[in-house]
Amino acid sequence: MFTVSHGPVMFTVSHGPVMFTVSHGPVMFTVSHGPVMFTVSHGPVMFTVSHGPVMFTVSHGPVMFTVSHGPVMFTVSHGPVMFTASHGPVMFTVSNGPVMFTVSHGPVMFTVSNGPVMFTVSHGSVMFTVSHGPVMFTVSHGPVMFTVSNGPVMFTVSLHCHSQHTHDSESSQVPSFFSILCCKILNNMFSLCH
C-alpha cells in the first residue's frame, strides 16, 4: 500500500509487505526482504533498505543512506546527510547541519545538531550528544557516555571494559584516564568560549 504524488518517482518493491508515501520531489529507491514503513518528502532522496524491519522519516534536504541487518528507527531533517547503519538496533536523530557517520556492532543512541560532524562508533554500547561546533572522534570497545558542546574537539577513546569489577591496576586506570581526558578537553573548550 503506497501513495506517490507531486514529482517523478522510480522504485522497486519485492519480498515483503511495504507501506510508504512519497511527495514533493524526485525519488529513487529500492525495498526488499522485510516489512518497511517510511515517508519521504521535500527533497531529492536516494536510499536502499534490506533485511530487517525499518521505520524512518526523511524531510527537508538531500539524503543518501543505506540500512541493513537489524531493526532501525531514525529521523533526518534540515541538512545534507550521508550515513550507514548495520548489525544492531540503532536509534538516532540528525538535524541542522552536514553529517557523515557510521554505526555498527552494538546498541547506539545519539543526537547530532547545529554543526558539521564526522565520527565512527563500533563494538560497544555508546550514548552521547554533540552540538554547536565541528567535532571529529572515534569510540570503540566499551560503554561510553559523554557530551561535547560549544567548541572544536578532536579525540579518540578506546576502552576494554568487563561486566565484573577487577582490582587489576591497568584496567582500573582506564576509566580514570578517560575521565581526566574528558575533563581536560571540556575545561580547555569552555575556557576558550568564555
HELIX and SHEET records of a PDB file:
HELIX    1   1 SER A  169  CYS A  193  1                                  25    
SHEET    1   A 9 PHE A   2  SER A   5  0                                        
SHEET    2   A 9 VAL A  18  SER A  23  1                                        
SHEET    3   A 9 VAL A  36  SER A  41  1                                        
SHEET    4   A 9 VAL A  54  SER A  59  1                                        
SHEET    5   A 9 VAL A  72  SER A  77  1                                        
SHEET    6   A 9 VAL A  90  SER A  95  1                                        
SHEET    7   A 9 VAL A 108  SER A 113  1                                        
SHEET    8   A 9 VAL A 126  SER A 131  1                                        
SHEET    9   A 9 VAL A 144  SER A 149  1                                        
SHEET    1   B 9 VAL A   9  SER A  14  0                                        
SHEET    2   B 9 VAL A  27  SER A  32  1                                        
SHEET    3   B 9 VAL A  45  SER A  50  1                                        
SHEET    4   B 9 VAL A  63  SER A  68  1                                        
SHEET    5   B 9 VAL A  81  SER A  86  1                                        
SHEET    6   B 9 VAL A  99  SER A 104  1                                        
SHEET    7   B 9 VAL A 117  SER A 122  1                                        
SHEET    8   B 9 VAL A 135  SER A 140  1                                        
SHEET    9   B 9 VAL A 153  SER A 158  1                                        
END                                                                             
